[in-house]
Amino acid sequence: MIGLLGGTGAVGRTAAQRIAAYGLGPLRVGGRNLTGAADLAGSLTAPAHAVRVDLNDPAELAAFCDGCRIVVNCAGPTYQILDTVARAAFAAGADYVDIGGELAAKDALTSRDVATGRTAMFSAGVMPGLSGLLPRLLAKGRPLRRLDVYVGGAAVFTPLSAVDALLTRGPKFGVPMAAWRDGRVAPNTLSPLHQVRLPGFPVPVHAWPYLTTEAQTLAADTGADEVRSYNVFVSNRLPEALAAVWADADDTRPATFAPHAETVVRASQQDNADFGAFYVMLFTARPHPGAPPGPARVLLKAVDSYAVSGVVMALATRAVLAGSVPPGVHLAAEALDPDATVAALRDDPLVDELIVE
């Protein structure tokens, strides 16, 4: 049995559809909206049934996880849930895959919390996830002189994803305006790029430097001399909306940000109305002179980043079930196979284009 939480959302619905299409097993679809979960369960090509579950109710969560081989969490806000569902999955003897969490969730689980032989994978989405996995293709077998990461577009935020975006602050998430240089974080070394044309992006964009912890790990793992990581927006509406909320908030609790989520949602809707929906991931490499030959660019283009995250969740679930990920707690960017992931994404109709060249 595969337990899937958050199936009525854009990520969860796609994850459930792909898990069913991959033939990974029967599904138990959970959510507070039983009608929506039942509608999804009834539409799947694999055996599936719906269960009402509130993640904030320990008894309901434990009952949902009971009897599952793996629990797949697409519910949010992910940075409020953190390790809560993972612990319930482990207590039930199940493995675990989560759309978010990052270091905040991973670090919350100590070795004593992880049952022997069990596996947990966090941040198995587009960003974080693919944003730290795909650029590893560029550094295979050759340390790079420089690696640039550009991710973003004109995606509409949901209220939950807006809260998640507002919660991604602090050292466990990243450092604004910083780059990675010569083995360390170099603060205040980059400036925003305004109205710049980037390959793959259909319009001029604004690129804001933000050296995520995922990018820092990527730099350390690949031995790159320099890594520059940018969040890309089609206008200044979203950066300004996020900054305004952060300036007004006096703490980082989800309850503090929830009333302000509509400001972020509205800014994303305005961008979408002006530019249409698109999402682009661009990674470029500058090798050292005389380095072995290899690709210099990875480019992924899609319309719906949430749906593509659902595909990544299903691929992560398949990898864990296949035993391709060792026991322990992992982040998807470090645990999934980049080549296998690219091959699967290229075959998926939700990915418009995926180039490694």
N, C-alpha and C positions, 0 to 999 in steps of 0.2 A: 504494500500500500504506500502511495506517495501522497503525503498531506500537503496541500497547497493553500496558503493563507493570502488573502488579498486578491482573490481571483476576479473580483468585479471591476478592478482598476485596469488601466491600459496595459501596464506591465504584466499583471497577473493573468489577464485573459490570454495574451499572446503566449506566455509561459505555459499555461495549461494546454493550449492548442498544440504547441510544439512537443510538449512531453507526451501528449496522446499520440501525435503523429509519429514520434520516434519509437513508439511501442514500448515505453519504459515500464509500464504497469498501470494498474487501476489507480484512480485518483479519488481522494477525499478533499473536496473543495470547501474551505471554511471562510466565514465572514459574518459580520453583524447583520448584513442584509441577506436573510435566508432566501428570499425570492430571487435576488440577483445571482446568488451562488447556485441555486437550483437551475436557473435558466442556462448558466454556463455549463454546468455538469451535463445537462440534457443535450447540449449541442456538440459535445466532444465525441471523437471517434473511438475512444477507449471507454471501458466501464468506469463510471464516475457517479458519486453521490454527494449531496450537499449537507453541511453541518453548520448550525449557527454557533459561532464562537466569538467571544470578546477577549482580546489579548490581555486586557487588564484584569481579567478574572482568572486567577491561578487554577481553580478547579476546572473551568471550561477549557483552558489551554491544555492542561494535563490530559483531559479526556480526549481532546482532539489529537494529540500526539500519540496516544496509546495505540499500539498495533502498527505504527508506521515504520517503514524501512528508512525513510528520509522525509524531513520536513522542509518545505520550500517556502520561504517567507517573502512575499511581494507587498506586504502591508506597510503602512507608515503612520506617522513620521518615523523614518528608520533611525534617526539619531535620538529619538525618545525611547524606542524599543531596545536599542543596543543589544545586550546579551540575554534579554529576558526569554525570548523564544528559544534561543540556542540551549539554554539551561533546561528548559522543559523538554526539548527534543532529546537531549542526552539522558535525562532522567527516564525517558521512555525507551531508551536503547536505540535511538534513531540518529542518523547523520543529519547534517543541516546545511542549507544554502540560503544566503540572504542577499537581497538587492543592494543593501547599503551597509552601514556600520563603520567601515574603515578602521583605523587604529583605535578609535574610541571603544568600539565593541570588541575588537580582537584583544586588546590589552585588558579588558575587563574579565576575560577568562584566563584563569591560571591553569597550570598543568593538573592541579587537583580537581578542577571543574570538568575536565575532559575525560570521559570514561575511556578505558583502554580499548584501542581499536576504532574509536569513533573519529569522524572527520567533520569539520565545520569550515565553510568557505563564505567570507564576507565580500561585499563590494563587487558582486557579480552582475554588473550592469554595463552601461555605456561609459559613464564617467561618474565615479571611478569604476575601473574594470578594463574595458577596451582601451581607454586612454593610457593605461600603463602597460598593457599587453602588446598591442600592435607595434609600437615603436621598437620593441625588442627584436623584431625582424630585421631592423636596420643595423643593429649592433652585433649581429650573430658572427662570431669569429673575428671581430675587429673592433677594438675600442675606438670611439669616435672623437673627433676634435670638437664637434658641436652637434647637438640634437635640439630641434625646435618642435614644439607641440602647440597646435592651434585647434581648439575644440569649441563648437557652438553653432549658433544659427538663429532661427526664429521659431523656437518651440514654445507652445503655450503652457504655462505653469498651471498645475492644479493647486488647490489650497494646501494639500499635504506636501506636495513637492516644493511649494513656496516656503513652507515652514522648514523643510529640510535644508533648502538653500540658505535660509537665514541662520540656521544652526551651524553651518560649516565655517566656524570661526575658531581661531586659537591654534596653538602649536601642533595639535593632533590632526589638523586639516591642511595647513599650509601657511605661507608667508607672502603677503602681497608685495609687489614691486621688486621681488627678489629673483635672483638667478642662482644656479649651481655652478660654481667655478672652482676648479682645482681641489675637488674633494670636500667642499664645504658650502654651506649656504652663504651667499653674498647678498646681504640686505641692501635695499634701496639702490639697486644698480640698473633697473630698467624703468622705462616710462611707457604709458599707454600709447598705442598706435591708433591714430584716428583717420577714418576714411581711407583705409589701406586696401589695396586689391591683393587678395591671396588666391593661389590656385585652388580651384574647386568651389570657391564661394561665389555665388551668382551675382552678388552686389558688393560694393565697397563696405567694409566693416570696421568696427572698433574692437581692438584686441587689448585686453587688460592683463598685465602680468600677474600671475598668481602661481607661485611655486608650491604645488601641492605636496603633501607628504608622499603621495604615490610617485610623483616626479622625482622627489629626492631619492627614494628607494631605487627607482629606475636608473638614475644617474650612478648611484653607488654600485648597483648590480652589473651595469654594463661598462663601467669604467670611463664614461664620457667625461671629457675635460670640462665641457660646459653644457648645461641644459637650460633652455628658456621655455617656459610654459605659459600659455595665454588662454584665458576665457574670452570667447569671441561673441560679440553682440552686433546686431544690425543697426542699433541706435544707442544713445546714451540713456534711454528711459530706464532699462533694467538696472544698470550700475547705479544710477541716481536713486532709484526706488530702494534698492538694497541698502545703500549708504545712509539714506534718510531714516530707515527703520533702525539700523544699527546705532545711529547717533542718538535716537530717542530711547532705546532700550537700556535698562540699567542692569540686566542680567541676561543669561543665555538659556533660560528655561523655555521649553516649547509653549507653555501657557502664556508666556510674555509675548512671543512672536505671533501666536495664532490670530489675535485680533488685527494684526498688520498684514497678514498674508494677502488680503484682497488688494492691497496697494501693488504688490509684486505681480499678482495675477493680472491685474488691469494693465500694467505696463507691458507684459508679455502679449496680451491680447491686442494691444495697439500695434505692437511690432508685427504681429502676425497679419493684422488687417492691412498694413502698409506693404509688407514684403512677401506674404505667403509663408507657407510652412516649409522649412528645410533644416537639415542638420548635417554638418560636415565635420569630419575628423581628418586633419592634415598633419603629417609628421615628416620632417625633412632632416636628412643627415649630411654632415660634412665630415668626411673621413680624413685621417691624417695622410699627408703625401706618402705614396708608396704602400698604402694599406691594401690588403686583399680586395678584389672587386666584390661588390655587393649592391643591393638596392639603395637608392638615395631618397626614395619617397614612398610613403604609404598614404593612400587617400580613400576614405570611405564617405559615401554620400547616401543619405536617406531622407525620407520625409518626416517620419515619426520616431523620435529618439526613445520614447517610452516603449513602443512596440519592439524596437531593436533590442532594448534592454531585456524585454521578455524573452527574446531569442537567446540572448547570452545566458539568462537564468536557466533555460532549458538545457543548453549545452553544458553548463556547469553541473546541473543535476545529472546529466548523462555521464559526465566524466567521473563524478563521485561514485555513482552506482557501478561503473565499470571498473573501479579500483585504480583509476589513473591518477588519483590524488591520494597521497599518503595520509595516514591518520594524523590528527593534530588540527590546529587552527591556522587557516591560511587566508590570504587575500587573493582574489581571482587573478589579478594581474601577474602575480608571482607563481600561481599554481597551475593555470591552464596552459595547454600547449598552443603556442601562437600559430603554427602551421595548420594544425587541425582545426583551430577556430576560424582561421581565414577560409579554409576550404568549405566549411559548413556555411559561413556567412555568404560566400559567393553564390551558393546554391539557394539562398533564401530569398523569396520574392520581396521581402520588406527592405532589402538592401539594394539600392538603385545601382550602385557602382562600388567596387572595391579593387583598387589598383595597388600592386606592389611592384615598383620598377626602379 
